């Protein structure tokens, strides 16, 4: 069979999509009008039912007081709503249906029924024991069966088409045309179902139609080669636009997410396998801008996270396959910066309008900052240290300006956005030092941003921000243990600086928690306690490493080992004493117990190791220091107990 000319197939595809777009948009407008009419009718029925119910309660109260009965006004029974007239198995889940009786009865004029509390009127009747939950039944029958049915139909159609293809009943052009026609017919069918109230079921049919169209177009341009990839890509974009218009017309966030996913899949389905960075990233930027506008207009929160994940997958997949050190870094850096700015448009726009940032918005901001820092690192490190430093300073200034711009005019209002961007500005400014210091700047970034998130979470009373900060601090602590930088001069080397920065970040988190003890629950108290212990553990590790290197440089191997172990014993003993003294002064049982535990560790080392391996002079000095300090600490504890007993 001769192949169909490319321009003819392309014109057919465009014509089918154009013919579908008009009826779909018209049906969407009609469905919106009918939805408004149904909502108006339901509100009128609700108000009428509320008045009748209020009059019945008032009549019962008057009868209970032995007053003359009040004649109840005759009210015509309201016809059932279109939703209630359908069979129970075809209705939407109860959470999506408007309730026919309000929770709290109201009397016209704003009066309240005397003798009947609002809580009694609003309290629902208890369900009989063992009764099947109608909500669970609706979820199973209305949603799960819908998804299973869609998958079953897709499998049945796939097997039928495979049978037809294997027996050569339909040629390549006919196969593609059949798939396009079937997928196109599902969209108006979905709109017809939505106009009759089957919104969830209709969204599933729309998803099936979009999948069929995408699969058919891909088969035409990639498998059967009936037309060019450019024509197939244009058809995929057209389908995405139609689905986006359908989502806006039906006010369906689910269809919008499916449309965005289709737009993200379009470059893969029409890919030639070659490096087309400009075309790919420019298309993704346009797609993201459209998704951002739709999300802001319709107040949908799931589009920006989906776009973020999709673009990050594309960026790093392209980097892994096509980027080389000889590639133009500036162009890639520009695209990475544009993506970063696009991610922030949604949360910053919300904050500028005065809307509160939700957890998903904060998550997008934090993840986009990490992704952009990662892109800067892989593109500029280690050859472009000065450009990287300049960009970090610029980012710090930009985030500080954004924090000032987003400052809340109301002093009592929660300034989550302001504190978040101020913390990010401090994070970028902190990263400048380790970048120039050539150390573990990624670890520093985790620690600094974790401390900032904890501080911001306590100031904004956000448990989500605090937990995110604890997680980043934990990552920084683990990275420092497994990727410790090299040492050098005593206390002035990259290793000690890394430990000092991480310890300082732990201290910032503890300082922020000190004044917010009433907002800390049991689990979070344990997390704060772990960071308090981590400060002493990491300080002890850092000091021990410094003394170990210092006493091992200018001596022979035997003398170096003896001096090192003696230095560790003395250091741990002095540190344990300091913990107990400060713990008593600050009335901190946690600090005192840390000191006692460290004393136990020192005693075990002295008696098990120093006694067996150290020479006499070192052994005597080690036992002398430990014994003297233990006696002093014991006397200190005894005097403290006597003071507490004395009235």
Residue pairs with C-beta under 8 A, 6 or more apart in sequence:
1 171
1 172
1 173
3 172
3 173
3 225
3 226
4 173
4 226
4 227
6 226
6 227
6 228
6 231
9 173
9 176
9 220
9 226
9 227
9 231
10 227
10 228
10 231
10 234
10 235
12 177
13 180
13 217
13 220
13 227
13 231
13 235
13 238
14 234
14 235
14 238
16 180
16 181
16 184
17 184
17 235
17 238
17 239
17 242
20 184
20 187
20 188
20 242
21 241
21 242
21 245
23 188
23 191
24 187
24 188
24 191
24 242
24 245
24 246
24 249
25 245
25 246
25 249
27 188
27 191
27 192
27 195
27 249
28 191
28 245
28 246
28 248
28 249
28 250
29 249
30 195
31 191
31 194
31 195
31 249
31 250
32 249
32 250
32 251
34 195
38 81
38 82
38 83
39 98
41 81
42 81
42 98
42 100
45 78
45 81
45 100
46 98
46 99
46 100
46 101
46 102
48 75
48 78
49 78
49 100
49 101
49 102
50 101
50 102
50 105
50 106
51 106
51 107
51 108
52 75
53 101
53 105
54 105
54 106
54 107
54 113
55 72
55 73
56 72
57 105
57 113
57 116
57 121
58 70
58 107
58 113
59 69
59 70
59 72
61 113
61 114
61 115
61 116
62 68
62 69
62 70
63 69
81 100
82 196
82 197
83 91
83 92
83 97
83 98
83 197
84 91
84 100
86 197
89 141
90 198
91 97
91 138
91 142
91 197
92 138
92 142
92 197
92 198
92 199
92 200
93 135
93 138
93 139
93 142
93 143
93 200
94 134
94 135
94 138
95 135
96 199
96 200
103 122
104 118
104 121
104 122
105 113
105 121
107 113
112 118
113 121
142 200
142 201
143 200
146 200
146 201
146 204
147 204
150 204
150 205
150 207
150 208
153 208
154 208
154 211
157 182
157 212
161 170
161 175
161 178
161 179
164 170
164 175
165 175
170 178
172 224
172 226
173 224
173 226
175 219
175 224
176 216
176 217
176 219
176 220
176 224
176 226
178 216
179 212
179 213
179 215
179 216
179 219
180 213
180 216
180 217
182 209
182 212
183 208
183 209
183 210
183 211
183 212
183 213
183 214
183 215
183 216
184 209
184 213
185 209
186 205
186 206
186 208
186 209
186 212
187 206
187 209
187 210
187 242
187 246
189 205
189 209
190 202
190 203
190 205
190 206
190 209
190 246
191 202
191 246
191 250
192 202
193 201
193 202
193 205
194 202
194 203
194 250
194 252
199 250
199 252
203 252
203 254
203 255
206 243
206 246
206 255
206 258
207 254
207 255
207 258
210 239
210 243
210 258
210 259
210 262
213 239
214 236
214 239
214 262
214 265
214 266
214 269
217 232
217 235
217 236
217 239
217 269
218 232
218 236
218 269
218 270
220 226
220 227
220 232
221 227
221 228
221 229
221 231
221 232
221 233
221 270
222 229
222 232
222 269
222 270
229 270
229 271
229 272
230 270
232 269
232 270
233 266
233 267
233 270
236 262
236 265
236 266
236 269
236 270
237 263
237 266
239 262
240 259
240 262
240 263
240 266
240 287
243 255
243 258
243 259
243 262
244 256
244 259
244 260
244 290
244 294
246 252
246 255
246 259
247 253
247 254
247 255
247 256
247 258
247 259
247 294
248 256
248 294
248 297
248 298
251 298
253 298
253 300
253 302
253 303
256 291
256 294
256 295
256 298
256 300
256 303
257 302
257 303
257 306
260 287
260 291
260 303
260 306
260 307
260 310
261 306
261 310
263 287
263 291
264 284
264 287
264 306
264 307
264 310
264 311
264 314
266 283
267 280
267 283
267 284
267 314
275 318
275 321
275 322
277 318
277 322
277 331
277 332
277 335
278 331
280 314
280 318
281 314
281 315
281 335
281 338
281 339
284 310
284 311
284 314
284 339
285 335
285 338
285 339
285 342
287 307
288 307
288 311
288 339
288 342
289 342
291 303
291 304
291 306
291 307
292 303
292 304
292 307
292 342
292 345
292 346
294 300
294 303
295 301
295 303
295 304
295 346
296 346
296 349
301 358
301 360
301 361
302 360
304 343
304 346
304 360
304 361
304 364
305 360
305 363
305 364
308 343
308 364
308 367
308 368
308 371
311 339
312 371
315 335
315 336
315 339
315 375
319 332
319 378
323 332
329 379
329 380
329 384
332 379
333 375
333 376
333 379
333 380
336 372
336 375
336 376
336 379
337 372
339 372
340 368
340 371
340 372
340 375
343 364
343 365
343 368
344 365
344 368
346 361
346 364
347 357
347 361
347 362
347 364
347 365
347 417
348 402
348 406
348 417
350 356
350 357
350 361
350 417
351 357
351 406
351 417
352 405
352 406
356 414
356 416
357 365
357 416
357 417
357 420
359 464
362 416
362 420
362 462
362 464
362 465
362 468
363 468
365 420
365 424
366 449
366 453
366 468
369 424
369 427
369 449
370 449
373 431
373 445
376 388
376 391
376 392
377 388
377 441
377 442
380 387
380 388
380 391
381 388
382 438
385 435
385 436
385 438
388 435
389 432
389 435
389 436
392 428
392 429
392 431
392 432
392 435
393 428
393 429
393 432
395 425
395 428
396 425
396 426
396 428
396 429
396 432
397 425
398 425
399 421
399 422
399 424
399 425
399 428
400 421
400 422
400 425
402 421
403 417
403 418
403 419
403 420
403 421
403 422
403 425
404 418
406 415
406 417
406 418
406 421
407 415
407 418
408 414
408 415
408 418
414 460
414 461
415 459
415 460
416 456
416 460
416 462
416 465
419 455
419 456
419 459
419 460
420 456
420 460
420 465
422 456
423 449
423 452
423 453
423 455
423 456
424 449
424 452
426 448
426 452
427 445
427 448
427 449
427 452
430 444
430 445
430 448
430 501
431 441
431 444
431 445
431 448
433 444
434 440
434 441
434 444
434 497
434 498
434 501
435 441
437 494
437 497
438 494
439 485
439 494
439 497
439 498
440 479
440 480
440 483
440 485
440 494
440 498
442 479
443 476
443 479
443 480
443 483
443 498
443 502
444 476
444 498
444 501
444 502
446 472
446 473
446 475
446 476
446 479
447 472
447 473
447 476
447 477
447 501
447 502
447 505
448 501
448 505
449 469
449 472
450 468
450 469
450 470
450 471
450 472
450 473
450 474
450 475
450 476
450 505
450 509
451 469
451 473
451 504
451 505
451 506
451 508
451 509
452 469
452 508
453 465
453 466
453 468
453 469
453 472
454 465
454 466
454 469
454 470
454 473
454 508
454 509
454 512
454 513
455 469
455 508
455 509
455 512
456 462
456 465
456 469
457 463
457 464
457 465
457 466
457 467
457 468
457 469
458 466
458 512
458 513
458 515
458 516
458 519
459 512
461 519
463 524
466 524
469 509
470 509
470 527
470 531
473 505
473 506
473 509
473 531
476 502
476 505
477 502
477 534
477 538
480 498
480 499
480 502
480 538
484 495
484 498
485 493
485 494
485 495
485 498
486 493
486 494
486 495
487 493
487 494
487 495
487 496
487 545
487 546
487 549
488 494
488 495
490 546
490 549
490 550
491 546
495 542
495 545
496 542
496 545
496 546
499 538
499 539
499 541
499 542
500 542
502 538
503 535
503 538
503 539
503 542
506 531
506 534
506 535
506 538
507 535
509 528
509 531
510 528
510 531
510 532
510 535
513 520
513 528
520 528
529 590
532 590
532 591
533 590
533 594
536 575
536 579
536 594
539 575
540 571
540 572
540 575
540 598
543 571
543 575
544 568
544 571
544 572
547 564
547 567
547 568
547 571
548 564
548 567
548 568
550 567
551 560
551 563
551 564
551 567
552 560
552 561
552 563
552 564
553 560
555 563
562 614
562 615
562 618
563 618
565 605
565 609
565 610
565 613
565 614
565 618
565 622
566 610
566 614
566 618
566 621
566 622
568 605
569 602
569 605
569 606
569 610
569 622
569 625
569 626
570 622
570 625
572 598
572 601
572 602
572 605
573 599
573 602
573 625
573 626
573 629
574 629
575 598
576 595
576 596
576 598
576 599
576 602
576 629
577 595
577 629
577 632
577 633
578 595
579 591
579 592
579 594
579 595
579 598
580 591
580 592
580 595
580 596
580 633
580 636
581 636
582 588
582 591
583 589
583 590
583 591
583 592
583 593
583 594
583 595
584 592
584 636
584 640
599 630
599 633
602 626
603 626
603 630
606 622
606 623
606 626
610 618
610 619
610 622
610 623
611 619
611 623
614 622
